[in-house]
């Protein structure tokens, strides 16, 4: 009988490798979020992430380069998912009152129930303040994207783009401050009572804007 031909290993096609790489990156991002929730920022090491996913630490570094980049990618992914999911649901609501109520529910649920995001946001803010221009630039991009989404939600009642942008900045600044105060002393910060006060202030501001035709001196 003729000798059986030896099998030649065929390397995976480029597209197959690319799909596998995308799946691995997604698994690493998912594992990082889970570990941030249970172990916190300092307790989430690349070794633990690697064990959780079932890959080597060098594989994580090949995909992301560093723990800092991994955390940034996690933050970008979370914001992107929110922008494509809950935010679109909010923007589809017909009135500003409904959008505002849905936005507050999303914010308060995130503050209360997503410890991994609380930790990630604080890390981004304080690290970017420590003379880290590359990190600051990435955080600025994230905040611009969030302000743009907020301003889009105001389009139904605020015609002037400049005023929409200013109101978006004020609104996000208020939520940032509430977030920090709740984090420091959650028992002293009644989120539902604050929601009522903010809703009343917003309604007064919008009524005033309509009465003056949106003009400010």
N, C-alpha and C positions, 0 to 999 in steps of 0.2 A: 504493500500500500504506500502511496505517496505520503511524505511527511506532511502533517497538518501545519498549515501556514500560521505563523505566530501572529497574535492579535496586536495591532498597533493602536496605542492609546490616542484617541482623537481629542484634542483640546476643545473645550466648550466654545461654541460660537460666541462672537463678541456680544450679541444681543442677550444671550443667555447669561453671560457673566455680568452684564449690566443689570439685568433684572435681579439676579442674585445679590448684587451689591446694594441695590435699592432696598430689597427686603431686609438685608442685614442692617443697613442704616436705620430703617424704621424700627427694627427690633431693639437696637441700641437706644434709640430715643425713647421708646416705650419703657424700657427697663430703667433708664435714668429717671424718668418721671416717677415711677413706682418707688425707687430707692429714695428719691428726694422726699417723698411723702412719709416714709417710714424711718429714715435714718438722718434726714437733714442734709445740709450742704456738705459739711465737713465729713460726715459719715458716708457719703457717696463717693467712693473711690473708683478709679478705673478698673482695679482688680475685681471689685464687687460687681460692677456692671458687666465685666467680661464673664464672670461666673454665672450671672443671671441669664445672660444671652446664650452662653455656651460657645464663646469664641475666645481667642487669645487677646491679651491686652494690646499686643502689637497690631491686631486687626482693628481695634478701636482707634488707635493712633493713626493707622493708615487711612481710615475713613475721615477722621476729624482733626488729627494733628495734636490736640491738647485737650485737657479737661475744660479749659476756658471756652474753647471753640465748641465743644460738645454742649456746654450749658447755653451758650448763645443760640446754637441751632435748636435746642429744645424750646427756648423762649420764642424764637421766630416761628417754629412749627405750631406752638400753642396759639399764638396770635393769628397765624394764617388760618388755622382750623376754625377759630372763633369768627374770623372775618367771612369765611365761606359758609358757616353754619348759623350759629345763633344771631350774629349781626345781620345777616340777610333776612332772617325771620323777623327781626325787630324793624328793619327798614321797610318790610312789606306791610307793616301795620299802617292803617290809613290816617291816624291822627297823631299829633305830637304827644298828647296825654298818654295814649296807649304805648307809644314808643318809649316815653320817659319811664312809665311803670315797668315795662319789660326790661329796660336797661338797668333799672335799679335792682330788679330781681336777679338779673344775671350777675351784677356786681356783688350784691350781698351774699348770694349763694357761693360765689367764688371766694370771697373773703372768709366765710365761715367754714367751707367744706373742702377747700383745695390748699392744704398746707404746703404742698410742693411748689405751687405757684407763688404763695406768699414768700417763701424762702428764696426762690429764684429772682423775684422782682427786687427784693432788698439787696441781694448780691449784685445784681446789675447796676442798681442805683449807686451803691457805695463804692463798688470797684471802679465805676466810670468816673467817680470824683477824685480818684487817687492818681492823677496824672497819667491816665491811660487813654490817649487820644483815639486809638483804634477801637477800643471798647466803647468810648463815648460816641463815636461816629455811628456804630451799629445801634446803640440805644436811641440815638437821635432819629434814626430811620424808623425804628419801631414806634416811637412816639408820634412821628409825623404821620405814619400810616393810621394810627389810632385817632389822631385829631381829624384827619381827612374823613374817616368813617363817621365820627361824631358830627362833623359839619354837614355831612350828607344827610344825616338824620334831621337836621334843622331846616333843610331846604324848603319843607312844606310851609314854614311860617316866616322864615327870614330870607328875604330876597337878595340882600346885599352880601356878596361873598366875603368881603372883609369883616363884616359884623359876624357872619357865621363862624369865621375862623377865630375871632376873639372870644365868642361865646363858647366855642369848643375848648379853647385853652382854659378859660375860667372853670368850665364844668369839670374838665379832667384834673385841674389843680385841686378843686374841692374834693374829688374822689380820692386823689392821692393823699390829701391831708386826713381825710376820714379813715382811710386804710391804715395809716401810720398810728393814729390815735387809738383805733380799735386794737391794733396789734400790741400796743403798749399797755392798754387798760380796757380790755373788752367789756368788763362789767360796768364801766362808766359810760360807755358809748352805746346808746340805744339806736340801732340802725333804723328801726321802723319810725321812731320819732323824728330822726334826722330826715328821713325820706319825706315825711309830711311837711317839715319846714322848708326843705329844698323845693318841693313841688309848689308850695305857696309863693316862694320867692320867684320861681321861674314864671309862674302865671302872672304875677304882678309885672315882672320885667317885660314879658311879651305884650301884655295889655298896654303898657306904657309905650313900647315900640310902635304898636299899631296906632295909638292915639297921636303920635308925633310923626307918623309916616316913616318910621325907621331912621329919622335924622337925629344926629347928635352933634351938639355944639362943642 
